[in-house]
């Protein structure tokens, strides 16, 4: 989730069954609400009265269960902070490619979008490297493809 060039879906874009998940951290279970999804991870909001006194820190191992198919996804906390209303906001990255593929399939099933329309994260990483290149021609090429990726992401979010 540190590299946000991949497609993200707000929970309002998905069926209601995708909006609430169970978070497992250090043996405890917390009901959480989803702010957004991507095939790489998830951003959760834990209500003020529900979040634990001790909060996860960056790189802590966590698990998330989606109620849709009762699947657990293993990940790590990439950020966690208290919001002004007392709720806890947490970003989780799923490192396992199998989990990423499974989540991607669930998202596309819920969105009713064919899987071939998914923008490969490897391509996005390559475009990011081109954009950061010292070579002006490579940088220009990267910027061109980045604009195309962003346009494509806008099209997917309209579905």
N, C-alpha and C positions, 0 to 999 in steps of 0.2 A: 504494500500500500504506500510505501515511500515513493515509488515511481507510479504516478497516477495517470499514465498515458493509456491505460486500458479502460474499456467501457464499464461504467458504473450505472446501476439501476436503483433509483429511489424506491423505498418500500411501497410507495403509493402506486407505482407502476405494476406491481405484482398482486396476485390474489391475496386476500386477507390472511389466508393460512400461512403465508410467508412472513408476516409482520412480527410474529412473536417467536422467540427461540429460548432454549435453555442453555445457560452458560455453566460450565463446570470448571472450577479453579480451586486447587488445593483441597479437593474433597468436598467442597460445598457446591450447591446448585442454586443458581439465580435465574429467575424469569427476567428476560430482557426483551426490549423492542428493537427492531431493526431500523436503522436510519437509511442504510444503502448496502447493496451487494455488488460484487464483481466476481469473476471466476477465480480471482486470487484471494479474496477475503471479504470481510464484512465489517461494518461499523455499527456498534450497538449502543443503546441508551438504556441504562439501568435506573429505574425510578428511585427517588430520594430515600424512601423508606425501605427499599429492598436491597440496596447495595451494601456490601460488607464493610466493616470498619477498616479493615486492611484492604487496600486496593492493589491489583496487579501492577507491576512495573514493566517497562520495556523488556522484551524477550522472555517474559514468563510464559510457560506452557499453559495453554487453555484448550478446552474442547467446547464445541458448539453443537447442539442437537436441533435439527430442523424438525418441526412437528409434521411436516408434509409426508415424510417417509421414515421418520424416527432414526435417521442416519446421524451419526456423530462425526464431526470433522475436527481433526487435530490442527492446532495452529499455535501462533505465538502473539502475544500482545505487542503492538507496534506503537501505541500511544494510549494513555489513560489519564483523564483529567476530570475534575469536578466542574460542572456547569453552574451558572449563576442561580438556577432554580434548585440546586442541591442534587441533581441527577448526575450520574457518572457516564461519561462518553468514552467508549473504548473501541479502538481499531484493532482488528485481528487479521493476520496474514496466514493463509493456509499454504504451507511449504510443500506439501506432498502433491506431486503432479496428478496422482490418481484422485485425490480429493478435489483438486481444481477442475479436472475433467468431469467428475460427478456433479459438482456444483454447477458447472457450465451447462450440463445436460438438463438439470433441474430448472435452471433459469430459463433456458430456451423453451422447455416444455411449458412452463408457466406463461411465458410471453408469446407462445405460439409462433416463434421465429425459427426458421430452419437453421440448423447448426452450421451449415456451410457459410452463413453470413457472419460468423464470429471472426473478429479480427485477432489474429495470432499474436500473442504477447512477444514471441521471438521477433516478429517483424517490427512491433512497436519499439522493442529494445534497440534493434538495428537503426531504426529511424532516429531514436534519441541519440545514439552514438554519432550518426551523421550530422545531426543538428549541433552537436558539441565539437565537431571536428575543427581543426585549425586550417584545413584546406578550404578556401572559399567556395570552390566548385562543389565539394562534398557537402558543405554546410548548406549551400543553396538547394541542392538536391534533397537534403534532409528536411529543410523547411517546406519545400514543395509537398513532400509526402506527408509531413505532419499536418499540413492544411487539409490534405485529402482524408487523413484519418479522422480529424476533428469533424469534417463535413459528414463523414460516414457515421460517426458516433451520433451526430445530431439526427440523422435519418433514422437510426435504430431507436432513439429515444422517442420519436414520433409514432412508432408502431404501437 
